[in-house]
């Protein structure tokens, strides 16, 4: 419990840094969703070649739209915990796929996927922070 308490204390003393981290995470996820949308065939081929080869068309579509929608929501700080939680299974799959395809080969996104996964877990516990729409709605009861 002390780690969660220290994390909560850190987030209340550094709200702008938390905002910057959350916005960067959301923009990265949204950008990845746009990338998947522009090259859907590569994502389908990657899913077909992996152990997730059942319904690759449907899974690729779901992954793309979850990245787009939840990435945007994380960026603005609305439904931050839920959006991060929805992303975690996708990123676990990305880490597994990238780890089995070659750990540190050029073009591998293993480190990126692991970093995004850690940040998503962080925001599931932390939430949007003081400078988010979640907090604004909570304090102003719109």
C-alpha positions in Angstrom: 0.0 0.0 0.0 2.9 2.4 0.5 3.7 2.4 -3.2 0.2 3.5 -4.1 0.2 6.1 -1.3 3.5 7.5 -2.7 2.1 7.4 -6.2 -0.9 9.4 -5.1 1.2 11.9 -3.2 3.5 12.3 -6.3 0.5 12.9 -8.6 -1.0 15.7 -6.4 2.4 17.5 -6.2 3.1 17.2 -10.0 -0.2 17.7 -11.8 1.4 19.2 -14.9 3.9 16.4 -15.4 1.0 13.9 -15.0 -1.0 15.9 -17.7 2.0 15.8 -20.0 2.5 12.1 -19.5 -1.2 11.4 -20.0 -1.4 13.5 -23.1 1.7 11.9 -24.6 0.2 8.4 -24.0 -3.1 9.4 -25.5 -1.5 10.9 -28.6 0.7 7.9 -29.1 -2.3 5.5 -28.9 -4.3 7.7 -31.3 -1.4 7.9 -33.7 -1.0 4.2 -33.6 -4.7 3.8 -34.3 -4.4 6.1 -37.3 -1.4 4.1 -38.5 -3.4 0.9 -38.2 -6.3 2.4 -40.1 -4.1 3.6 -42.9 -2.4 0.2 -43.3 -5.1 -2.3 -42.1 -3.7 -5.1 -44.3 -0.4 -5.1 -42.4 -2.2 -5.4 -39.1 -4.3 -8.3 -40.4 -1.2 -10.1 -41.7 0.5 -9.6 -38.4 -2.5 -11.0 -36.5 -2.8 -13.9 -39.0 0.8 -14.9 -38.6 0.6 -14.8 -34.8 -1.3 -17.0 -32.3 -4.3 -14.6 -32.6 -5.1 -15.9 -36.1 -8.9 -16.4 -35.4 -11.0 -13.6 -36.9 -8.1 -11.4 -37.8 -10.4 -9.0 -39.8 -12.6 -8.4 -36.8 -9.8 -8.2 -34.2 -7.9 -5.7 -36.4 -11.0 -3.5 -36.7 -11.6 -3.6 -32.9 -7.9 -2.9 -32.1 -7.9 0.1 -34.5 -11.1 1.7 -33.1 -10.2 1.1 -29.4 -6.8 2.8 -30.1 -8.5 5.7 -31.7 -11.3 6.2 -29.3 -9.6 5.4 -26.0 -6.4 7.3 -27.1 -8.5 10.4 -27.6 -10.3 9.9 -24.3 -7.0 9.5 -22.4 -5.6 12.6 -24.1 -8.4 14.8 -22.8 -8.7 12.9 -19.5 -12.2 11.7 -19.8 -13.0 8.1 -18.6 -9.2 7.7 -18.2 -9.3 4.6 -16.0 -11.8 2.8 -18.2 -10.0 3.8 -21.4 -6.6 2.6 -20.0 -8.2 -0.6 -18.8 -9.6 -1.4 -22.3 -6.2 -0.9 -23.8 -4.3 -3.3 -21.5 -5.3 -6.6 -23.2 -4.4 -5.2 -26.6 -1.0 -4.1 -25.3 -0.4 -7.4 -23.6 -1.0 -9.0 -27.0 1.3 -6.5 -28.7 4.1 -7.3 -26.2 3.6 -11.1 -26.7 3.6 -10.7 -30.5 6.6 -8.4 -30.5 8.5 -10.7 -28.1 8.0 -13.8 -30.1 8.9 -12.1 -33.4 12.3 -11.0 -32.2 13.3 -9.1 -29.2 15.6 -6.3 -30.3 15.5 -6.5 -34.1 15.4 -3.2 -36.0 11.9 -2.1 -36.4 10.7 -4.1 -33.4 8.2 -2.3 -31.3 8.7 -4.4 -28.1 10.2 -1.6 -26.0 7.5 0.8 -27.2 4.7 -1.7 -26.4 6.2 -2.4 -23.0 6.4 1.3 -22.2 2.9 2.0 -23.3 1.7 -1.0 -21.2 3.4 0.3 -18.1 1.9 3.7 -18.6 -1.6 2.2 -19.1 -1.3 0.3 -15.8 -0.1 3.5 -14.1 -3.2 5.4 -15.4 -5.6 2.6 -14.4 -4.4 3.2 -10.8 -3.9 6.9 -10.9 -6.7 8.1 -13.1 -6.7 11.3 -15.1 -5.2 13.5 -12.4 -6.2 17.0 -11.3 -5.9 18.5 -14.8 -8.4 16.3 -16.5 -12.1 16.3 -17.6 -12.7 13.5 -15.1 -11.7 15.8 -12.2 -13.5 18.8 -13.7 -16.8 16.8 -13.9 -16.3 15.5 -10.4 -15.7 18.9 -8.9 -18.3 20.9 -10.9 -21.0 18.3 -11.2 -21.9 19.3 -14.7 
